Amino acid sequence: MEVVIEPQDLDLTKYKRIGEEGTRTLEFEPGKLYVKEIIRPKYGLKDNTALPQEHQGGIVIAGLPLLPIYKGLPGASLLAEILLQKYEYHVPFYRQIREFHHLGLKIPENTLHGWFKPACGLLKPLYDELKMQVLAARNLLEPFKGYLQSDGYAAYNVFEGKEGVCLVGCLAHIRRHYETAKEENKSQTEYVLAKIQELYRIEQAADIQGISPEMRMSKRQEQALPILDELEQWMETTCPKVLPKSRMGQVIAYAYTLWPRMRNYLKDGRLKIDNNLAENAIRPIALSRKNFLFCGNHEAVENTAVICSLLASCKASQVNPREWLTDIIAWLPYYARDKVKDLKELLPNYWKLRKSKEI
């Protein structure tokens, strides 16, 4: 958009233009709602005595495109926005209704729910296809060998001692456990947290320097190993001095049990000091849960699983979720009608590949 501002209170006929100065500002235009009208011209034979072509009548009209919701008002882009607002940006329905009202559209809450339910039903087969793909990939991981980083969740204990698998601990979880003991024993907690902070500073310095994994491993052996030894010795001497059922006693028991796994991050410079990357991947669901408070019923839980799983797949495949949702919601009715179509084509990673070939 361009705005031209001419000088005021001057007779510009006495001047000639010798140039211009431009200033740019970044503006924001709120979302727009618009009506898309589908026009299907109707044709009749000019000569009523002429016979129409085979399989055609005297009057012809193009077929009505399949809509995301049968005889429904919302188009694919509006349904995509409603789902994104709720599950990607954590905007509950009552606030979405208020936003639509500000845009000049009054939508009753039951109408919004009436659109939401079939939209989730439309995406459910795609979610089932995604689940099949994940389960198939899980079978490929059965002979997995390598590093497995996690918190202290007991389910991972089955990998303890498994040949070729090295369990790696998470210092962020250990730190959070110690933070819960701060009110009970401030001096001991602050000592441990200060040592943990030193370990993170080593990682931060390596990140800033951009050193290779080999150099990072060497730096950890030189700088981090003594701190880990010191913390292990502190836990061994402190544990007998605190009550086992005290908060500090429970935290030390948790951390000391996981300490051998925690040391394993020293073995390879490619390993992280914590598994915050995995934690951040599921953080949107935790944020949504705080906004939802509860799902209300089993169907709502399943809808949440459907949308959040598909959006997480978009993020993992670096796909714009708005573009993807708008496109596949428009196509899914055709895939539902034509059972021979392969739903896998609409999953974010395959969709991205197909789009790249179209460019």
C-alpha positions as CSV (number, residue, x, y, z in Angstrom):
1,M,0.0,0.0,0.0
2,E,1.3,3.4,-1.0
3,V,0.3,6.8,0.5
4,V,1.6,10.0,-1.2
5,I,1.7,13.1,0.9
6,E,2.1,16.4,-1.0
7,P,3.2,19.7,0.6
8,Q,0.3,21.8,1.8
9,D,-0.4,25.5,1.2
10,L,2.0,25.8,-1.7
11,D,1.5,26.6,-5.4
12,L,3.2,23.5,-6.8
13,T,3.0,24.9,-10.3
14,K,6.0,27.0,-9.4
15,Y,8.0,23.9,-8.5
16,K,9.3,20.9,-10.3
17,R,9.7,17.4,-8.8
18,I,13.3,16.5,-8.2
19,G,12.9,13.3,-6.3
20,E,11.1,11.8,-3.3
21,E,11.7,10.4,0.2
22,G,10.2,7.1,1.3
23,T,9.3,6.0,4.8
24,R,8.1,2.5,5.5
25,T,5.9,1.4,8.4
26,L,4.7,-2.1,9.2
27,E,0.9,-2.2,9.6
28,F,-1.5,-4.9,10.6
29,E,-4.9,-5.7,9.0
30,P,-7.1,-8.0,11.2
31,G,-8.5,-11.2,9.7
32,K,-11.2,-10.7,7.1
33,L,-14.4,-12.7,6.6
34,Y,-15.7,-12.9,3.1
35,V,-18.5,-14.7,1.3
36,K,-17.4,-16.9,-1.6
37,E,-20.3,-17.5,-4.0
38,I,-20.1,-20.6,-6.2
39,I,-21.8,-19.9,-9.6
40,R,-22.7,-22.8,-11.8
41,P,-24.1,-21.7,-15.1
42,K,-27.0,-23.7,-16.4
43,Y,-27.2,-24.5,-20.1
44,G,-30.0,-25.7,-22.3
45,L,-30.0,-26.9,-25.9
46,K,-30.5,-24.1,-28.4
47,D,-32.4,-26.5,-30.7
48,N,-35.0,-28.3,-28.7
49,T,-35.4,-30.8,-31.5
50,A,-31.7,-31.9,-31.4
51,L,-30.8,-35.0,-29.4
52,P,-28.4,-34.4,-26.5
53,Q,-25.1,-36.2,-26.4
54,E,-24.9,-39.6,-24.8
55,H,-25.3,-39.5,-21.0
56,Q,-26.3,-35.9,-21.1
57,G,-29.7,-34.2,-20.7
58,G,-31.3,-31.3,-22.5
59,I,-30.2,-29.1,-19.6
60,V,-26.6,-29.3,-18.2
61,I,-24.9,-27.8,-15.2
62,A,-21.6,-28.4,-13.4
63,G,-21.7,-30.6,-10.3
64,L,-21.6,-28.9,-7.0
65,P,-18.1,-29.2,-5.4
66,L,-18.0,-31.3,-2.3
67,L,-18.1,-29.0,0.8
68,P,-16.2,-29.7,4.1
69,I,-19.6,-29.8,5.9
70,Y,-22.5,-31.1,3.9
71,K,-24.9,-28.2,3.3
72,G,-22.8,-26.2,5.7
73,L,-21.9,-22.5,5.6
74,P,-18.2,-22.5,6.7
75,G,-15.5,-23.0,4.0
76,A,-12.2,-24.8,4.4
77,S,-10.3,-21.7,5.4
78,L,-12.7,-20.7,8.1
79,L,-12.7,-24.2,9.6
80,A,-8.9,-24.3,9.5
81,E,-8.8,-21.0,11.4
82,I,-11.2,-22.1,14.1
83,L,-9.1,-25.3,14.7
84,L,-5.8,-23.3,14.7
85,Q,-7.1,-20.7,17.1
86,K,-8.2,-23.4,19.5
87,Y,-5.3,-25.8,19.4
88,E,-2.3,-23.9,18.0
89,Y,-3.0,-20.5,19.7
90,H,-5.0,-21.8,22.6
91,V,-8.0,-19.5,22.1
92,P,-11.1,-21.0,23.6
93,F,-14.4,-20.8,21.7
94,Y,-16.0,-18.0,23.8
95,R,-13.0,-15.7,22.9
96,Q,-13.2,-16.8,19.2
97,I,-16.9,-15.8,19.2
98,R,-16.0,-12.4,20.6
99,E,-13.4,-12.0,17.9
100,F,-15.9,-12.9,15.2
101,H,-18.3,-10.3,16.7
102,H,-15.6,-7.7,16.4
103,L,-15.3,-8.6,12.7
104,G,-19.0,-8.1,12.3
105,L,-20.2,-11.7,12.4
106,K,-22.4,-12.9,15.3
107,I,-22.0,-16.6,15.7
108,P,-23.9,-18.4,18.5
109,E,-21.8,-20.8,20.5
110,N,-23.9,-23.8,19.5
111,T,-23.3,-22.9,15.8
112,L,-19.5,-22.9,16.4
113,H,-19.7,-26.3,18.1
114,G,-21.8,-27.5,15.2
115,W,-19.0,-26.7,12.8
116,F,-16.3,-28.0,15.0
117,K,-17.6,-31.5,15.5
118,P,-17.9,-32.5,11.8
119,A,-14.5,-30.8,11.1
120,C,-12.9,-33.1,13.6
121,G,-14.8,-36.0,12.1
122,L,-13.4,-35.1,8.7
123,L,-9.9,-35.2,10.0
124,K,-10.3,-38.4,12.0
125,P,-9.5,-40.8,9.1
126,L,-6.3,-38.8,8.5
127,Y,-5.4,-39.2,12.2
128,D,-6.0,-42.9,11.9
129,E,-3.6,-43.0,8.9
130,L,-1.0,-41.1,10.9
131,K,-1.3,-43.5,13.8
132,M,-0.8,-46.5,11.4
133,Q,2.3,-44.8,10.1
134,V,3.7,-44.2,13.6
135,L,2.9,-47.8,14.7
136,A,4.6,-49.2,11.7
137,A,7.7,-47.0,12.4
138,R,7.7,-48.2,16.0
139,N,8.2,-51.8,14.8
140,L,11.3,-50.6,13.0
141,L,12.7,-49.3,16.3
142,E,12.5,-52.7,18.1
143,P,16.2,-53.5,17.2
144,F,17.2,-49.9,18.1
145,K,20.7,-49.3,19.4
146,G,22.0,-46.0,20.6
147,Y,21.4,-43.3,23.2
148,L,18.0,-42.9,24.8
149,Q,17.5,-39.7,26.8
150,S,14.6,-39.4,29.3
151,D,13.5,-38.3,32.7
152,G,13.1,-40.8,35.5
153,Y,9.8,-42.3,34.2
154,A,9.8,-45.9,35.2
155,A,8.6,-47.1,31.8
156,Y,12.2,-46.5,30.4
157,N,13.7,-48.9,32.9
158,V,13.0,-51.8,30.5
159,F,16.0,-50.5,28.5
160,E,18.3,-50.7,31.5
161,G,21.1,-53.2,30.6
162,K,19.8,-53.8,27.1
163,E,22.7,-54.5,24.8
164,G,23.5,-51.5,22.6
165,V,21.2,-49.1,24.4
166,C,22.7,-46.4,26.6
167,L,20.2,-44.5,28.9
168,V,20.9,-40.8,29.4
169,G,19.4,-38.7,32.2
170,C,17.9,-35.2,32.1
171,L,19.5,-32.6,34.3
172,A,16.5,-30.3,33.9
173,H,14.2,-32.8,35.7
174,I,16.7,-33.3,38.5
175,R,17.0,-29.5,38.9
176,R,13.2,-29.1,39.1
177,H,13.1,-31.8,41.8
178,Y,15.7,-30.0,43.9
179,E,13.8,-26.7,43.5
180,T,10.8,-28.3,45.3
181,A,13.0,-28.8,48.4
182,K,14.1,-25.1,48.6
183,E,11.5,-24.2,51.3
184,E,12.6,-27.1,53.5
185,N,16.3,-26.6,53.3
186,K,17.4,-23.5,51.5
187,S,21.2,-23.7,51.9
188,Q,21.5,-27.3,50.7
189,T,19.2,-26.6,47.7
190,E,21.0,-23.5,46.7
191,Y,24.3,-25.3,46.8
192,V,23.1,-28.0,44.4
193,L,21.4,-25.5,42.1
194,A,24.6,-23.4,41.9
195,K,26.5,-26.5,40.8
196,I,23.9,-27.4,38.2
197,Q,24.1,-23.8,36.9
198,E,27.8,-24.3,36.4
199,L,27.1,-27.4,34.3
200,Y,24.7,-25.4,32.1
201,R,27.3,-22.6,31.8
202,I,29.7,-25.1,30.3
203,E,27.1,-26.0,27.7
204,Q,26.2,-22.4,27.0
205,A,29.9,-21.5,26.4
206,A,30.3,-24.5,24.0
207,D,27.2,-23.3,22.1
208,I,28.5,-19.8,21.8
209,Q,31.9,-21.0,20.6
210,G,30.2,-23.4,18.1
211,I,32.7,-26.1,18.8
212,S,32.6,-29.6,17.3
213,P,31.0,-32.6,19.2
214,E,34.4,-34.0,19.8
215,M,35.7,-30.8,21.4
216,R,32.5,-30.5,23.4
217,M,33.0,-34.0,24.8
218,S,36.6,-33.2,25.7
219,K,35.5,-30.0,27.4
220,R,32.8,-31.9,29.4
221,Q,35.4,-34.4,30.6
222,E,37.7,-31.6,31.7
223,Q,35.2,-29.2,33.3
224,A,31.9,-31.0,33.9
225,L,33.1,-34.4,35.2
226,P,34.6,-32.9,38.4
227,I,31.3,-31.1,39.1
228,L,29.4,-34.3,38.6
229,D,31.8,-36.2,41.0
230,E,31.4,-33.4,43.6
231,L,27.6,-33.6,43.4
232,E,27.6,-37.4,43.7
233,Q,29.9,-37.2,46.7
234,W,27.6,-34.5,48.3
235,M,24.5,-36.7,47.9
236,E,26.3,-39.7,49.4
237,T,27.3,-37.7,52.5
238,T,24.1,-35.7,52.8
239,C,21.6,-38.5,52.4
240,P,22.2,-40.1,55.8
241,K,21.8,-36.7,57.5
242,V,18.2,-36.1,56.2
243,L,15.0,-38.0,56.9
244,P,14.2,-40.4,54.0
245,K,10.6,-39.2,53.9
246,S,11.6,-35.5,54.0
247,R,11.4,-33.6,50.7
248,M,15.2,-33.3,50.5
249,G,15.6,-37.1,51.3
250,Q,13.1,-38.0,48.5
251,V,14.9,-35.6,46.0
252,I,18.3,-37.0,46.8
253,A,17.0,-40.6,46.3
254,Y,15.5,-39.6,42.9
255,A,18.7,-37.8,41.7
256,Y,21.2,-40.4,43.0
257,T,19.3,-43.3,41.4
258,L,19.5,-41.5,38.0
259,W,23.1,-40.2,38.4
260,P,24.7,-43.0,36.5
261,R,22.5,-42.2,33.5
262,M,23.2,-38.5,34.0
263,R,26.9,-39.1,33.6
264,N,26.3,-40.7,30.2
265,Y,25.9,-37.4,28.5
266,L,29.7,-37.0,28.9
267,K,30.2,-39.9,26.4
268,D,29.2,-38.1,23.3
269,G,29.3,-34.4,22.4
270,R,26.2,-34.7,20.3
271,L,24.1,-35.5,23.4
272,K,22.2,-32.7,25.2
273,I,22.4,-32.1,29.0
274,D,18.6,-32.4,29.2
275,N,15.7,-33.5,27.1
276,N,14.0,-30.1,26.9
277,L,13.7,-30.4,23.2
278,A,11.2,-33.3,23.7
279,E,9.5,-31.4,26.6
280,N,9.0,-28.3,24.4
281,A,7.4,-30.5,21.7
282,I,4.5,-31.4,24.0
283,R,4.4,-28.0,25.7
284,P,1.5,-26.7,23.5
285,I,-0.7,-29.5,24.8
286,A,0.1,-28.6,28.4
287,L,-0.8,-25.0,27.6
288,S,-4.0,-25.9,26.0
289,R,-4.9,-28.1,28.9
290,K,-4.6,-25.1,31.2
291,N,-7.0,-23.2,29.0
292,F,-9.5,-26.0,28.5
293,L,-9.4,-27.0,32.3
294,F,-11.0,-30.3,31.2
295,C,-12.2,-31.9,28.0
296,G,-15.7,-32.8,29.3
297,N,-16.2,-36.1,27.6
298,H,-14.4,-38.9,25.7
299,E,-15.3,-37.5,22.3
300,A,-13.7,-34.2,23.2
301,V,-10.5,-36.0,24.3
302,E,-10.4,-37.8,21.0
303,N,-10.9,-34.6,19.1
304,T,-8.0,-33.0,21.0
305,A,-5.8,-36.0,20.2
306,V,-6.7,-35.8,16.5
307,I,-6.0,-32.1,16.0
308,C,-2.9,-31.9,18.3
309,S,-1.3,-34.9,16.6
310,L,-1.8,-33.5,13.2
311,L,-0.5,-30.1,14.1
312,A,2.5,-31.6,15.8
313,S,3.2,-33.5,12.6
314,C,3.1,-30.2,10.7
315,K,5.7,-28.7,13.1
316,A,7.9,-31.8,12.8
317,S,7.7,-31.5,8.9
318,Q,8.2,-27.7,9.0
319,V,4.8,-27.3,7.3
320,N,2.7,-24.1,7.7
321,P,-0.3,-25.5,9.6
322,R,-2.7,-22.9,8.2
323,E,-1.9,-23.6,4.6
324,W,-2.0,-27.3,5.2
325,L,-5.3,-27.4,7.0
326,T,-7.0,-25.1,4.5
327,D,-5.9,-27.3,1.6
328,I,-6.6,-30.7,3.1
329,I,-10.0,-29.8,4.6
330,A,-11.0,-28.9,1.1
331,W,-9.7,-32.2,-0.3
332,L,-10.8,-34.6,2.4
333,P,-14.5,-34.9,1.3
334,Y,-13.2,-36.2,-2.1
335,Y,-11.0,-38.7,-0.3
336,A,-14.0,-39.8,1.8
337,R,-16.0,-40.3,-1.3
338,D,-13.4,-42.0,-3.4
339,K,-12.1,-44.8,-1.1
340,V,-9.4,-45.7,-3.6
341,K,-7.5,-42.5,-2.9
342,D,-4.5,-42.9,-0.5
343,L,-5.0,-40.7,2.6
344,K,-1.2,-40.9,3.2
345,E,-0.8,-38.3,0.5
346,L,-2.5,-35.7,2.7
347,L,-0.2,-36.2,5.8
348,P,2.1,-33.2,6.3
349,N,5.4,-34.7,5.2
350,Y,3.9,-36.2,2.0
351,W,1.8,-33.1,1.4
352,K,5.0,-31.0,1.6
353,L,6.8,-33.2,-0.9
354,R,3.9,-33.0,-3.4
355,K,3.7,-29.2,-3.0
356,S,7.4,-28.9,-3.7
357,K,7.0,-30.8,-6.9
358,E,4.2,-28.5,-8.0
359,I,6.4,-25.4,-7.8
